[in-house]
Amino acid sequence: MTNPTENKIYLPSQEVIDQANIKEYEELYKFSIENREQFWANQADYLSWYKKWDKVLDDSNPPFYKWFPGAQTNIVHNAIDRHQHTEVRNKLALIWEGEPGDVRSFSYHALNREVCQFANILKSMGVKRADVVTIYMPQIPEQIFAMLACAKIGAIHSVVYGGFSHEALADRINDANSRVVITADGGYRRGKVVEMKSVVNKAMELSPTMEICITVKRTNVDVYMENGRDYWYHDLVALPIAASKCDTEVMEADDTLFLLYTSGSTGRPKAMIHTHAGYSVYTSTTHRMVFDIKPDDRYWCAADPGWITGHSYIVYGPLMNGATIIMYEGAPTYPYPDRWWKMVERYGINILYTSPTAIRGLMRFGDSWPNRNDLSSLRLLGSVGEPINPEAWRWYHEVIGNSKCPIMDTWWQTETGGFMITPLPVTPLKPGSGTKAFFGNEIAVVDDDGKEVGANEEGTLVIKSPWPGMTAGIFKDPERYLDIYWSKYKKQGWYLTGDSAKRDEDGYFWIIGRTDDVIKVSGYRLGSAEIESVMISHPAIAESAAVALPHPIKGNCIHIFAILRNGYEASLEMEHDLINHVVTHMGPIAKPEAITIVDQLPKTRSGKIMRRVLKARALGLPEGDLSTLEE
Ligand code: PRX
């Protein structure tokens, strides 16, 4: 999808340059590399600390880097508490719009009250420092309050995206030994109620550790509530326990803030750990610099808080910067394809950050939908999650941004916590390229031996230096962390991203895609192994392989090749049944586009499925090197 030959360069306008907080990249980048610790100490000084660090970086035990050791903080101290003593207190923290059209807004003062009340409720339920609380919610304000309430009392949140099934939810609850789950009865999507509490109920049956469920009433849909286990949030918040003052817990720099499950090449999803200090510094700095945040900005990251983009750039980064955030509950096309554009006009949104899938999905309805709304408040645009094709980039730039808003194409991952490759507003842009490394980061495209490849040659994307937003590892599994990310370039001590990329003659990065068996569908990250293990749980399936095939809107879609057990026959019905099976057991986001029944799967002599060959066959492309193919 990326195309290094796309060489029209979009220069920033004088207006963009005039108002940019950072006017020059190269010099500051050089400084940040030569004085990495000083650079990060300077950024950390934007935040407030209970106790400052003894050292910026402890690199005595790589790759388990410790950032700001000795410091004491809490991300909520910076996201909420410190704003209570400044003019930010009366500013809007959140404007939320429900899909049916209801609107709620909260000042920083009101946000503090909501979060304190929620925090006190959690405490009254026995939630303590370092306990894991699972959050499975629609996009409603309480989702954000719940996350912040956990962080405030030193508990660890584990947000599970609402598009996952009860089994996927139960796996994550069990892996984290979570005893409390926060949910809602349901949420609205495309004019319908999507039930959530009923999914949690089923998950709780599979979760021996689960004791308490707190449910926010959003839709009035009927739900089953069990005495002694289930509590309505509105009942709890009416009790004296839900006082509107609550002290924020003092956390050590490397105390865990949250776990977020993400898919890898093999096995079950892994819980990536992010910590209070390093993550606070990294997300607030990247958000402030890349989105050039001004005091009056209205900033909308249209992701779901259930993914890392939502954690870092809906909730934590923007709130630490005292921005006004926008959140929307439902589908971009409901009731008409200009819902988003109406919201941009209604709230005077200045910055819009979304995914290429969303852009392509709205682009197909044509220009008249955006054109009938006043989008002139927009100053900056952003893209994340997958490579953006130049056509979608140009539409976003010209039609949505009126050719005046630079597009911040930010490359990063759940593991990196924040932007790693990204333009700044003043960076000359090439559609489809994330341009250059963010400050402090040394990033390269290398071959298997670690040698940098030539200009425009494809190679492996690696990160050569530590950064404050980096994950602290995989929950309960440091060995797996070392193995997946740090073993390939162990000698050099580099982080393996799992992506392949090119770098052009101007040093711009062009991300090509995953080199492992991670599938990016609509920017959502899923693993072939998880999908295949759901397939095999169907009685008709002997073996299967899930691959990513290109899709005009979603970027990629899931295509499964499957071998039937004896006694079963391929039919259209069977295909539908199998598709439903995957949706039921993994969730609607994993819905396969097609399932092809085959007699054999191409394998290496050591028995590994050659997904690359399946993909090539499906696309009618050359199958490449088949020397390792089993006869
Ligand atoms: O393949 C890259 C792709 O998304 C992967 C990370 O997925 P996840 O952990 O879910 O985080 C997504 C949101 C940060 C990467 O390995 N990716 C992310 N951003 C971009 C991208 N590919 C191309 N361009 C991007 N801007």
Residues whose N, C-alpha, C, O or C-beta is under 5 A from the ligand:
A	BS01	PRX	T309 S383 V384 G385 E386 P387 D409 T410 W411 W412 Q413 T414 E415 T497 D499 I511 G513 R514 G523 R525
